[in-house]
Amino acid sequence: MTDKNPSKSGSPGMLIAAAFIGPGTVTVCTLAGANHGYKLLWVMLISIAATIFLQEIASRIGIVSHQGLTSLLRRETRISWVRFLLLGLVFSAIVIGNAAYEAGNISGAVLGLNGVTTIPYAGFAIGLIAAALLWSGSHQTIQKALTGLVILMSFSFVVTAILTQPDIKELFSGMLIPSFDSDDLLIIMALIGTTIVPYNLFLHASLANNQWEVSELKAARKDTIRSIVIGGVVSIAIIIAAAGVPSGNIQNAADLAKGLEPLYGSLAKYLIAIGLFAAGITSAVTAPLAAAYVAQGCFNWPDNPKHPGFRLTWMTILLIGTIFSSVGYKPVDIIKFAQVANGLLLPLIAALLLWLGSKKSVLGEYTNHRAITGVGFIIALITLALGIKSILTAF
């Protein structure tokens, strides 16, 4: 992909916004709103700020170095056995992990679709749509399609939140006044963990490398902020919508749709279904794409989305997800393995981002300021706690 003119090929931000909200995020935010009301909205604000911080560093590294994160890690890690372990962890967490989670992305899209209409073999249909977009090898085509889905998803969840007529005073209190009990720690960690996602960092660096020039760093930063804020608004809207259901017996988006329908009419049910469909299909496209970029860096393939290895990677992940979602099989052991790998990778990649962002051999005059390093250290500690939680959850 040689076109680096964002005016022609769109901005990477919309792909990151598309990757931001998946069925897992919808479920976690639904549980947070249904069980805690507006109480944990402040967690989302902190998560959004931390995500903007890390995604900006990843984007800047990709733009200035003209390489993806995996390629840089391979180049900058001098000790061979450390390089082997690091790349193996990245490959396991992103490539194998995304293969395990892809079934959930497609199943989420099918669940949303079934809330509006019934289509035979919907899982295979969604898999074919994702495959057609990825096969094009064009960021422009993918971004146009996913931009439309992001707009649809945002509209669906935000309008649903408005329908519930939230108490504005309580809403702002939940956003601006941190409050939690010891029993809330797991859902707090889940909210942060579903917002700060390792594969988005790798995806963003590769997309930014392909579409921005160094002279456009300010525009790229604005694009990053805009995309993460869009994803954050959607997450907050889901929490608000779930908080509008008086019953606490809500476990997922399907339950949320059923709970909202008696209160706010069938429109609420359809809006939730459409939003869930958009969340599922966007993640069904971006997860294999991110994995393909990681594999490209691990195996030092040419920077070409039509390279056989690149295509084979995303095709394999998409095929696994489509089959597993269609037969209803959940690869529990693989998911546990992916959780452990991601738990190890999340704090490590946060630390490595700070390390790469401080190296003049990578960023030259665009290295991190000391203040950024200080904030990054705090975020790295948060991701360490998230990583430990993810590993413990797996067992």
N, C-alpha and C positions, 0 to 999 in steps of 0.2 A: 504494500500500500504506500505509494510514493507521494500522493497528494497531501500536502501539509497545510493547505489553505482552509481554515475553518469555515470561511464564508461559502466555500463550495461543498465541503463534505460534512458540515455540521460540527457540533462541539462534542467532545467526549463526555461532558457533564450529563447529558440526557441518558447515555448508556449507564453511567454510574447511578443516576437516579433510578433507572430501570432495575439495576442490580440491587439497589438499596432495599426495596420492599419485595419480599417473597412470602410464600405461604407461612413460613416459620415466623417471620416478623408479624404477620397479621394475627397469628395464633397467640404469640406472646403479648402483643398489645391488647388483644381482646381479653385475655385473662387478667391483665393488669387493670383494665378499666372495669371489668365485671366484678372483680373481687376487691378493688381498692378505690374505685371512683376516680376522682381527679388527684388523689393524694400523691401519686408518683410522677406527675407530669414534669416536675423539676428534674427527675432523672433523665428524661428525654432531652431537656435543654443542655445538660452537661454532656450527654452522649453525643449530641449533634455538634457541640463545640469541639470535643475531642476528635471526632471523626473528620471535621473540616481541617483540623490541625494536621492530622496524619495524612489525609488524602492530598493536602496541598504539598507536603514534602514529597510524597510519592510522585505527584504530577511534575513538580519542579525537577526532580531527579531524572525522570524520563525525558523531559524537554531538553535539559542542558546536556545530558550525557548521550542522548540519542540511542539509549538502550533501555530494555526492560529490566525490572529488578532482578530477575533470575540470572540474566546475562551478567549483570554487574556483580552479583554475589559470587558467581563463578570466577570473574576476572579479579576481583579485589581480595578474595580469600586465598592467601598464599600457601597455607599448609594443606597439602593434598587430602589428608584424611578428614580434616575439618570441613573442607569443601565438599567431600563426598557425603559426609553425614548431613551437612546443611542442605545440600540439594536433594538428598533423599527424603529429608523431613518435609521440605517444600513440596516435592512431588507427591508424597503420601497425603499431605494435608489438603492440597488443592486438587490434584488430578484424581486420586482415588476417592478423596472426600466428596468432591463434586459429583462423581459417578454414583456414590451412595445416596446423596441428597437429591439427585436429579429426579428420581421417582416421585419425591414429595412435591417438587415444583410442578411436574406434569399433573399429578393427582390433584393439586390445589387448583390448577386451571380447569380441570375436568369438573371438580366440585362446584366451582363458580359457574361454569357453563350449564351444568345440570340444574342450577337454580333458575335459569332463564328458559332453557329448552333442552330437549333430549336428542343427542346425536349419537348414532351407533358408532362404536369404536372411536370415541372422542379422544382417548389417549393417543392413538395412532395418528389421528388427524392433527392434533397439536404437535406431535413429534415431527410430522411432515412439514408443517408450517415453519417450525424452528429450523429444520434441516434446510429448507429452501432459502431462508434468510442467511444462514451461515454459509451455505454453498456459494452464494453470490460473491463472497469474499470482498464485499464493498461496505465500508463503514457508512457511506452515504445511504445505501439502501436499508441497512440494519437500523441506523439512527432515525431515519424517517419513520420506519415502522414502529420502533420502540417509543419514539417521541409521542406518537399518537396514542399508544397504550398508556404511557405515563400520564398524559393529559386526561385520558378516560378514567384511569385509576384515581388520580387526584380529585377529579370532579366527583366521582362516585362516593368516595369516603368523606370528603369535606361536606358535600350536600347532606349526607347521612348524619354527620355530626351536627349540622345546623338544624336538621329536622327534630333532633332530640331536645332542642331549646335549652342548652346548658346554662347553669347558673354562672353568670360572668364573674361574679365576685369569688365564688368558690374555685372557678377555673383558674383565675390569676393567682389565687392563694396557693393552689396546688403547684403552679408553675414556679412561683417566686419564693415560697417558704418551704425549705426542705423539712420533711417530716417522715419518719418511718419507725417501725417496731422491729425487734430482732427477727420476728417471723417473716418480715418483708425482704430479707437479704437475698433470698434465692431469686425472687422475681425482679429485684433491682439488678442483680448480676445478669439475669436473662435479658432484660431490656438493654443494658449496655452491650452485652455480647451479641445481640442481634443487630446492633447498630454499627459497632466497630468490627468489620468482617475482613479477615486477611485477604481473601481472594479479590476483594474490591481494590485493595492497595496494588496488587500485581496488575490487575486489569487496567487501572487508571494510569499507571506508569507507562504501560505499553500503548494505550490509546493516545496519551498525551505526546509520547515520542513520535507517533505517526501523524499527528495532526496540528501540533503547535510548533512555532519557532521561538528561539530565545527572546527575540524582540517582542514577543507577545505574552511574556510571563504575567503581566498585570491582567490581561484579558483572561488568561488561563486561570488565574487565582479567582477572579470574579465568577468564572464558569464553575469552578469547584464549589465555591460558597453557594451559588444558586442551586446547584444540583443536590447538595447535601441538605440544604434548607427545604427543598421540595420534598425529599424523602422524609425529613423530620416532620413536616406539616402533615403528611399522610399518616405517619405513625401516631402523632398526637390526635388527629381526627378519629382514628380507630379507637383509641383509648376513650375519647369523649363519647363516641357512639356507644361503646360497650357500657360505659358508666350510665347511660340513659335507660338501661334495662333493669327494672327493679329486682328481678330474680337473679340470684347468684349462681344458678345452675347453668352457667355458660362455659363450655370447654373449647369451642373453636368458632370459626367464622360462620359455619352452617347454623350452629345454635344461636349465634348472634342475629342472623337473618330471621330465624323463626321467632326470637324474642322481641324483635323490633316490629314485626309485621302487625301484631294485634294493637300496638300502641300508636304506630305512625303510618299504618296502611301498607299495601303491597309495594308501594314505591320504594320503601326502605329495604325490603327484602331483595328487590331487583338491583338496587344500587350496591348493596353488599355483594351480591352474586357477581355483578359486573366487575367490581373492584377486585374481588378475589381471582376472577379469571385473568384480569390484566396482570395482577401480581404474579400469578403462576407462570404465565406464558413469557413474561419478560425475564424472569429468573431462569426459565427453561432455555432461553437463548444465551444469556450472559454467563451462566455457570460453565457450560461447555467452552465458550469463547475464552474465558479466563484460564481454564485448564489448558487449552491449546497454546496460549501464550507462555504459560509456565513450562510446558513440555518443550516448546521452541527454545527457551533459554537453557533448559537443562541439557538438551541434546545439541545445542549450537546449530540449529537449523537456520536457513536464510530467513530474513524478515519478509515473509511472503505468505499471506493467508490462503494462497492456493497451493502451497507446498504439500506434498502427499502426507507427510508426517503430521502437519498441522491439521489437515482435514481428517486424517484417521483418528486423531485424538478426540476432536469434538464429536465425530460420528460415533465413536465407541461409547462415549459418555451418554450421548443422546439416545443411542440404541438401548443401552442398559436401563436408563431411566424409563423409556417408553415401555419396554417389556415388563419391568418390575411393576410399574404403575398399572398396566393393563391386567396383569394376573393377580394383583393385590398382594404381592410378596414384599415383605420388608426385610432387607438384608441387615438384621440387627447387629451381627458381629462386625460387619464392615462399617456400619454407622458408629459403633463404639470405637473401633479403631480410628475412624476419621475424627471423632470427638477428642480422643487422646492426642492425635497428631496436631489438630488445630489448637488444642490447649497448650501444647508445647510451642507451636509456631507463633501464636499471637503475641506473647511478650517478647519473643526472640525477634520477630520482624519489626516490632516497635523500636527495640534497641538498635537493630541493624539500620533502620531508617535514619535514626539520629546519627549513627556512625557514618553512614554513606553521605548524609546531608551535611556533615562537618568536614568531609574530606575534600581538599582543594583539587586532588587528582580527579575527582568526580564532578564537582560543581564549580571549581575555580572561584570567581568573585561572588558567586551566588550561594555560598555556603550558609548554613544556619547562623543566626545571631545567637549570642549567649542566652538571651531571654528565651528564645525558642528552645534551646537545649534544656533550660531549666524546666519549662513547662512540659517538654517532652519526657523528662525524667519522671515527673509526676504521673503522666499518662502511662508510661511504661510500667510503673508500679500497679496502676489500676488494671492494666492488661495482664500482669502477672497473677493478680487475684482472680481475674476472669479465667485464665488458663488453668489454674489449680481447680477452680470450680468445674470447668468443663471436664477435666480428667476424673474428678470425683464423681460427677454425674454419670460418666460412662460406666462406672463400676457400682 
